Amino acid sequence: MNPEAPAASSHLMPTYGRLPVAMSHGQGCWVWDVKGRRYLDALAGIAVNTLGHNHPRLVPALQEQVSRLIHTSNYYQSPLQEQLADELCKLSGLSNVFFCNSGLEANEAAIKVARKFGHDRGNTAPESWSSRAPFMAARSPPCRPPPTPSCRPASARWVPGFVRVKLNDIAAVEAALAAHPKLTAIFLETIQGEGGINPARIEFLQALRRLCDAHDLLLILDEVQCGIAAPASGLRTSGRASSPT
């Protein structure tokens, strides 16, 4: 296969509005297309390639691991995976790590944990409060918070059990808690990136933590893109008295 020659037609499902440019290679924060034109890579693979392209430490580490084992499944112990989990817990102050392949799977797992938490307390129809940008919600896992109205067809039916409340409006959150006694979790991105950069205010996050403690709710923070050192240190919520459950 020749990556330098884009296909004249594609058998890929048209799920993305792709730009008419094909990248060939990269170095650091720069990428080149198949015609030799250079671009500053400000997208970073949508927060995937945050170390840049052809990183001098990452590439050899990947090559070494691939030469040993590519994958053995989660049926066996994985010492390196356990070491990474230990390091992440030290950095975050949390107690456990669940590794998965995408932010989509991470959010779906978090929602399932919230629903199990509700069921374990005798709530047969647990609900979650959500202040979500449409990015993750616009995709289609078995269960997810619904996107904003502008991002869904009028005829679409979304998974029930979510109550949408405006970001940084603690009074609206309190009203939602009063109106929806089956709420079991509060779920949000601490820095929303779709439709602009919309950070949750620190005092808002701290108030959510207090509300969750008072009402015995889970606080679920999606930091797939804005966490893991992206805001300069650790997680967005590190040291801000707003740690997730």
Secondary structure as UniProt FT lines:
FT   TURN            3..4
FT   STRAND          23..28
FT   STRAND          30..33
FT   TURN            34..35
FT   STRAND          38..40
FT   HELIX           44..47
FT   TURN            50..51
FT   TURN            56..57
FT   HELIX           58..68
FT   TURN            74..75
FT   HELIX           79..92
FT   HELIX           103..120
FT   TURN            121..122
FT   STRAND          127..131
FT   HELIX           134..137
FT   HELIX           149..151
FT   TURN            154..155
FT   STRAND          162..164
FT   TURN            167..168
FT   HELIX           170..179
FT   TURN            181..182
FT   STRAND          183..189
FT   STRAND          191..192
FT   TURN            194..195
FT   STRAND          198..199
FT   HELIX           202..215
FT   STRAND          218..222
FT   TURN            224..226
FT   TURN            228..231
FT   TURN            236..241
//
